[in-house]
Amino acid sequence: MIQAKVQGVASDKFEGVRNQFQTHLDTGADIGASFCVTKDGETVVDLWGGYADVAGTRPWEKDTIVNVYSTTKTMTALTALLLADRGELDFDAPVAKYWPEFAASGKADVKVSHLMSHSAGLSGWREPFTTEDLYDWEKATSLLAAQAPLWEPGKQAGYHAITQGYLVGEVVRRIAGKSLGTVFREEIAEPMAADFHIGLPAAEDNRVAELKPPPDGSISADPTMTETKKLTLTNPVIDVSATRTREWRGAEIPAAGGTGNARAVAMIHAILANGGAAGGKQFLSEAGCRKALEPQIEGTDLILGIPVRYGLGFGLSGPMSPALNEHSMFWGGYGGSIALIDMQAHTTMSYAMNRMEGTTTGDMRAISLAMQAMPGLMA
């Protein structure tokens, strides 16, 4: 195998980022990855390197894309924020205002904000659910609409690992008359020429990097799990090999199935970091962007088991992210991908990779690259 070299653009003041990225490739911390930073809407770091396959035969190219799992949630949240900014969606309204069937089983008062902040009590399906069922939008959403909450909505946070995308996505579909992936593509990705997809066309399959599962394999049940946690994380068990299938890639799984790279994620979130404007176009008002920062719930997450502080679709500064300021937000994906947005500094950072770690909230690879970028951003 030829030694992997970092490719892309980073000025001298970001040389530390390039060196850190190269270290990850040299040590095997990364097989292939991408890292991007924007400042005031301009891309200041855009790096990629390594290999798109585990065997190391296919280089990670400039246009390589990869499944980023829950970093997809940030795109779903942005789409909802866009509709809210236009006055089409009210986060304080009951979900049933837009989706009447959702009122079943005591959920008439569950708000859209509860869906956005992982506090709706619908973190998993009660009925047995398979990976193949994730590709059936009608089944996924109708079961959630019919079932009773797993805990009292609005009272506690519990990570809606897969279900959040179907819940928010169905609200968007009822309002827009189009799927969430379609609204996202037409209103955000295409106008920005951003290479991120919720529902990947088959013609793009040749560009997708191959994920290597974390060392401990997939998330599985253990005897100490609560019933709620078991339903959330193992119904169905997340099988990384599914991301290599056309069915997974082509389906709209708006909490976990998005395909893109760090450049696309950082570019898109420049909208939020810069008062709603990016690429010469105003997508949202500044007030509409800042809605994401409004705290919704905090405490120990019932699923993750760690202290959290959630806004509308994003994690906020708090115990799990002490380095963030009050104008910042983030989200991470299973395996290590991450998106960081700072509205005060007008910066975004993103990392996407194919060698997964057993984490759902980002890991030290992304954090070390972000730390190396900070001096350059402040220079």
PLY file of the C-alpha trace (Angstrom):
ply
format ascii 1.0
element vertex 379
property float x
property float y
property float z
element edge 378
property int vertex1
property int vertex2
end_header
0.00 0.00 0.00
1.34 3.42 -0.99
1.56 5.84 1.94
-1.53 8.06 2.01
-0.90 11.80 1.71
-3.19 14.63 2.70
-4.61 16.50 -0.29
-6.42 19.81 -0.54
-6.09 23.42 0.58
-4.99 24.97 3.86
-2.92 28.15 4.16
0.29 28.30 6.20
-1.55 29.40 9.33
-3.47 26.12 9.20
-0.39 23.95 8.69
-1.02 22.35 12.09
-4.32 20.98 10.77
-2.62 19.42 7.77
0.07 17.88 9.97
-2.50 16.47 12.40
-4.49 15.00 9.52
-1.32 13.39 8.12
-0.57 11.91 11.55
-4.02 10.30 11.59
-3.31 8.68 8.23
0.23 7.63 9.18
-0.85 5.99 12.45
-3.94 4.32 11.03
-6.28 6.43 13.15
-7.92 7.20 9.82
-8.15 5.09 6.67
-9.68 7.91 4.68
-11.27 11.18 5.75
-12.12 14.77 4.96
-11.99 17.92 7.10
-13.26 21.38 6.25
-13.42 24.79 7.93
-15.29 27.91 6.81
-14.88 31.44 8.16
-17.27 34.26 7.22
-18.67 32.03 4.52
-15.29 31.38 2.90
-13.61 27.96 2.92
-10.23 28.28 4.67
-9.43 24.57 5.12
-10.51 21.84 2.72
-8.50 18.65 3.20
-8.98 15.02 2.27
-6.80 11.96 2.03
-6.27 8.28 2.58
-8.36 5.53 1.08
-12.05 5.12 0.33
-11.92 1.36 0.90
-10.71 -0.67 3.84
-8.24 -2.61 1.68
-6.49 0.62 0.67
-6.86 0.20 -3.08
-9.10 3.18 -3.88
-7.86 6.69 -3.00
-10.12 9.05 -1.09
-10.66 11.72 -3.74
-11.84 15.32 -3.57
-15.37 14.20 -4.43
-15.48 11.05 -2.27
-18.60 10.92 -0.10
-19.51 8.69 2.82
-22.44 7.82 5.09
-22.17 10.18 8.08
-24.90 8.62 10.23
-26.32 11.16 12.71
-24.55 14.18 11.27
-27.47 13.81 8.84
-29.71 15.09 11.65
-28.21 18.56 11.24
-29.51 18.69 7.67
-32.95 17.57 8.79
-32.92 20.25 11.50
-31.84 22.93 9.02
-34.69 21.97 6.70
-37.19 22.33 9.57
-35.62 25.66 10.59
-36.05 26.86 7.01
-39.79 26.07 7.02
-40.18 27.67 10.44
-38.44 30.83 9.27
-40.97 31.08 6.43
-43.83 30.82 8.89
-44.91 27.41 7.61
-43.87 25.49 10.75
-44.38 26.46 14.40
-42.08 24.58 16.77
-44.44 25.31 19.67
-47.44 23.80 17.87
-48.65 20.25 18.52
-47.30 17.75 16.00
-50.92 16.75 15.37
-51.62 20.18 13.85
-49.65 19.03 10.81
-49.98 15.25 11.21
-53.44 14.50 12.72
-52.87 10.74 13.09
-50.01 11.49 15.47
-52.46 12.47 18.23
-53.19 8.77 18.90
-52.25 7.06 22.17
-52.04 10.21 24.28
-49.78 12.28 22.01
-52.17 15.16 21.22
-50.03 17.62 23.19
-46.60 16.54 21.94
-44.97 19.56 20.30
-42.75 19.78 17.24
-40.07 21.17 19.57
-40.15 17.85 21.45
-39.30 16.02 18.21
-36.44 18.44 17.53
-34.98 18.07 21.04
-35.18 14.28 21.52
-37.78 14.64 24.26
-40.93 13.28 22.57
-40.68 9.85 24.18
-40.53 8.14 20.78
-36.86 7.14 20.65
-37.68 3.67 19.32
-40.44 1.53 17.87
-42.43 -0.67 20.22
-43.26 -3.10 17.40
-40.48 -5.39 16.10
-38.61 -3.46 13.40
-35.98 -4.57 10.88
-33.31 -2.79 8.85
-35.47 -3.36 5.76
-38.35 -1.56 7.49
-36.20 1.58 7.58
-36.68 1.77 3.82
-40.48 1.83 4.20
-41.42 5.43 5.05
-45.12 4.71 5.50
-44.53 1.84 7.92
-41.89 3.72 9.93
-44.04 6.83 10.37
-47.43 5.18 10.85
-46.13 2.95 13.63
-44.69 5.98 15.43
-47.95 7.88 14.99
-49.93 5.01 16.51
-47.77 4.13 19.51
-47.79 5.52 23.02
-44.67 7.41 24.22
-41.94 5.49 26.02
-41.81 8.26 28.67
-43.73 11.46 29.38
-43.01 13.81 26.46
-41.16 17.03 27.21
-39.94 15.89 30.62
-36.67 14.12 29.77
-34.26 13.85 26.87
-33.67 10.46 25.27
-31.69 10.29 22.06
-34.05 9.54 19.13
-31.22 7.86 17.23
-33.17 6.74 14.16
-36.75 7.83 14.78
-36.11 11.59 14.87
-35.65 11.72 11.12
-38.96 10.03 10.41
-40.78 12.20 12.95
-39.44 15.56 11.78
-39.43 14.33 8.20
-43.13 13.47 8.26
-43.99 16.90 9.67
-42.00 18.46 6.82
-43.74 16.20 4.29
-47.19 17.13 5.58
-46.36 20.84 5.29
-44.42 20.88 2.02
-46.16 18.05 0.19
-42.71 16.63 -0.61
-40.32 14.31 1.20
-37.73 15.85 3.51
-34.92 14.69 1.21
-36.57 16.45 -1.72
-37.10 19.70 0.19
-33.51 19.58 1.43
-32.19 18.96 -2.08
-34.30 21.60 -3.82
-34.11 24.33 -1.19
-30.62 23.88 0.27
-28.22 21.43 -1.39
-28.81 22.27 -5.05
-28.83 26.08 -4.65
-25.49 25.75 -2.81
-24.08 23.09 -5.15
-23.41 21.12 -1.95
-22.63 17.41 -2.28
-24.86 16.06 0.49
-27.73 13.65 -0.11
-30.65 12.33 1.96
-31.53 9.61 -0.52
-28.51 9.07 -2.79
-29.10 8.56 -6.54
-27.69 5.26 -7.82
-25.49 7.15 -10.29
-23.39 8.42 -7.34
-22.67 5.00 -5.79
-19.18 4.79 -7.28
-18.06 7.77 -5.17
-19.11 6.36 -1.79
-16.40 5.33 0.67
-16.67 2.02 2.50
-17.23 2.26 6.24
-15.17 0.09 8.56
-17.27 -0.76 11.64
-15.96 0.13 15.11
-13.72 -2.43 16.82
-16.58 -3.77 18.93
-18.80 -4.31 15.88
-22.34 -3.01 15.94
-24.36 -1.74 18.87
-26.08 -4.68 20.52
-28.21 -5.32 23.59
-26.71 -6.06 26.97
-28.52 -7.31 30.08
-28.18 -3.96 31.89
-30.05 -2.00 29.21
-33.41 -0.52 30.11
-36.30 -1.57 27.88
-36.42 1.95 26.40
-32.73 1.87 25.56
-33.05 -1.61 24.08
-35.91 -0.54 21.81
-33.96 2.55 20.76
-30.61 0.97 19.97
-31.42 -2.60 18.97
-34.82 -2.47 17.23
-33.33 -2.76 14.69
-29.66 -3.33 15.51
-27.61 -0.86 13.48
-25.72 -2.94 10.91
-22.90 -0.94 9.32
-22.77 -3.32 6.35
-26.22 -2.03 5.33
-24.59 1.26 4.30
-22.96 -0.58 1.39
-26.34 -1.49 -0.10
-28.32 0.42 -2.70
-31.41 0.10 -0.50
-29.84 2.01 2.40
-28.21 4.64 0.24
-31.30 5.28 -1.84
-33.75 5.40 1.08
-34.51 8.58 2.96
-33.34 7.91 6.51
-33.10 11.53 7.71
-31.53 10.79 11.09
-28.78 8.44 9.93
-28.65 7.80 6.18
-27.14 10.98 4.75
-24.19 10.76 2.37
-21.70 13.59 1.93
-18.27 14.85 2.96
-16.82 17.46 5.28
-16.82 20.13 2.57
-20.54 19.73 1.97
-21.42 19.73 5.68
-19.29 22.79 6.49
-20.52 24.65 3.40
-24.19 24.03 4.18
-23.85 25.04 7.83
-22.21 28.30 6.78
-25.88 29.29 6.36
-26.39 29.06 10.13
-22.99 30.52 11.00
-23.50 33.63 8.87
-26.97 34.88 9.72
-28.77 32.78 7.13
-26.68 33.82 4.14
-24.28 31.65 2.15
-23.05 31.50 -1.42
-24.54 34.89 -2.20
-28.07 33.83 -1.22
-30.18 34.51 1.88
-31.71 31.21 2.99
-33.00 32.18 6.45
-33.20 35.29 8.60
-30.63 35.63 11.37
-33.42 35.22 13.93
-34.47 32.03 12.16
-30.95 30.66 12.48
-30.69 31.59 16.13
-33.86 29.61 16.92
-31.59 26.56 16.90
-29.79 27.92 19.97
-32.93 28.15 22.12
-32.46 25.62 24.95
-35.22 23.02 25.05
-34.15 20.43 27.60
-31.16 19.38 29.65
-30.21 16.63 32.04
-29.00 13.05 31.73
-30.02 11.56 28.40
-32.01 8.36 28.96
-30.34 6.63 26.02
-26.81 8.05 25.98
-26.49 8.12 29.77
-24.57 11.41 29.72
-25.48 15.01 30.63
-26.88 16.84 27.62
-28.29 20.23 26.67
-30.38 20.28 23.52
-31.65 23.14 21.40
-33.82 22.80 18.30
-32.02 20.04 16.45
-28.52 20.60 17.85
-26.44 20.04 20.96
-25.59 23.25 22.80
-22.75 24.36 25.07
-22.92 22.43 28.32
-21.48 19.44 30.17
-20.93 17.34 27.03
-19.41 20.26 25.10
-17.70 22.60 27.58
-15.45 24.15 24.90
-18.39 25.68 23.04
-19.59 29.24 23.67
-23.26 30.15 24.04
-23.48 31.01 20.33
-22.25 27.58 19.23
-23.85 24.24 18.50
-22.84 20.84 17.22
-23.86 17.32 16.37
-21.94 14.11 15.78
-22.57 10.85 13.97
-22.04 7.22 14.93
-18.42 6.41 14.18
-16.95 9.88 14.50
-18.29 12.38 11.95
-19.10 15.83 13.32
-20.45 19.29 12.53
-19.52 22.38 14.61
-21.15 25.78 14.10
-20.17 29.03 15.84
-22.55 31.90 15.08
-20.43 34.41 16.97
-17.18 33.64 15.13
-19.04 32.90 11.87
-17.21 29.58 11.54
-18.11 26.00 10.72
-16.03 22.84 10.96
-16.79 19.34 9.78
-15.11 15.95 9.72
-16.19 12.81 7.88
-14.32 9.51 7.76
-14.66 5.80 7.01
-12.86 4.15 9.96
-15.46 4.20 12.70
-14.94 4.48 16.43
-17.60 3.28 18.88
-18.98 6.74 19.54
-22.19 8.58 18.74
-21.05 12.11 19.61
-17.77 12.63 17.76
-14.29 11.57 18.88
-10.76 12.84 19.43
-9.84 12.75 15.75
-12.32 15.51 14.94
-11.58 17.37 18.16
-7.82 17.31 17.58
-8.26 18.70 14.05
-10.59 21.42 15.36
-8.09 22.36 18.06
-5.35 22.68 15.46
-7.62 24.96 13.41
-8.36 27.37 16.25
-5.06 29.33 16.23
-5.43 29.95 12.51
-9.00 31.17 12.91
-7.94 33.61 15.62
-4.86 34.88 13.74
0 1
1 2
2 3
3 4
4 5
5 6
6 7
7 8
8 9
9 10
10 11
11 12
12 13
13 14
14 15
15 16
16 17
17 18
18 19
19 20
20 21
21 22
22 23
23 24
24 25
25 26
26 27
27 28
28 29
29 30
30 31
31 32
32 33
33 34
34 35
35 36
36 37
37 38
38 39
39 40
40 41
41 42
42 43
43 44
44 45
45 46
46 47
47 48
48 49
49 50
50 51
51 52
52 53
53 54
54 55
55 56
56 57
57 58
58 59
59 60
60 61
61 62
62 63
63 64
64 65
65 66
66 67
67 68
68 69
69 70
70 71
71 72
72 73
73 74
74 75
75 76
76 77
77 78
78 79
79 80
80 81
81 82
82 83
83 84
84 85
85 86
86 87
87 88
88 89
89 90
90 91
91 92
92 93
93 94
94 95
95 96
96 97
97 98
98 99
99 100
100 101
101 102
102 103
103 104
104 105
105 106
106 107
107 108
108 109
109 110
110 111
111 112
112 113
113 114
114 115
115 116
116 117
117 118
118 119
119 120
120 121
121 122
122 123
123 124
124 125
125 126
126 127
127 128
128 129
129 130
130 131
131 132
132 133
133 134
134 135
135 136
136 137
137 138
138 139
139 140
140 141
141 142
142 143
143 144
144 145
145 146
146 147
147 148
148 149
149 150
150 151
151 152
152 153
153 154
154 155
155 156
156 157
157 158
158 159
159 160
160 161
161 162
162 163
163 164
164 165
165 166
166 167
167 168
168 169
169 170
170 171
171 172
172 173
173 174
174 175
175 176
176 177
177 178
178 179
179 180
180 181
181 182
182 183
183 184
184 185
185 186
186 187
187 188
188 189
189 190
190 191
191 192
192 193
193 194
194 195
195 196
196 197
197 198
198 199
199 200
200 201
201 202
202 203
203 204
204 205
205 206
206 207
207 208
208 209
209 210
210 211
211 212
212 213
213 214
214 215
215 216
216 217
217 218
218 219
219 220
220 221
221 222
222 223
223 224
224 225
225 226
226 227
227 228
228 229
229 230
230 231
231 232
232 233
233 234
234 235
235 236
236 237
237 238
238 239
239 240
240 241
241 242
242 243
243 244
244 245
245 246
246 247
247 248
248 249
249 250
250 251
251 252
252 253
253 254
254 255
255 256
256 257
257 258
258 259
259 260
260 261
261 262
262 263
263 264
264 265
265 266
266 267
267 268
268 269
269 270
270 271
271 272
272 273
273 274
274 275
275 276
276 277
277 278
278 279
279 280
280 281
281 282
282 283
283 284
284 285
285 286
286 287
287 288
288 289
289 290
290 291
291 292
292 293
293 294
294 295
295 296
296 297
297 298
298 299
299 300
300 301
301 302
302 303
303 304
304 305
305 306
306 307
307 308
308 309
309 310
310 311
311 312
312 313
313 314
314 315
315 316
316 317
317 318
318 319
319 320
320 321
321 322
322 323
323 324
324 325
325 326
326 327
327 328
328 329
329 330
330 331
331 332
332 333
333 334
334 335
335 336
336 337
337 338
338 339
339 340
340 341
341 342
342 343
343 344
344 345
345 346
346 347
347 348
348 349
349 350
350 351
351 352
352 353
353 354
354 355
355 356
356 357
357 358
358 359
359 360
360 361
361 362
362 363
363 364
364 365
365 366
366 367
367 368
368 369
369 370
370 371
371 372
372 373
373 374
374 375
375 376
376 377
377 378
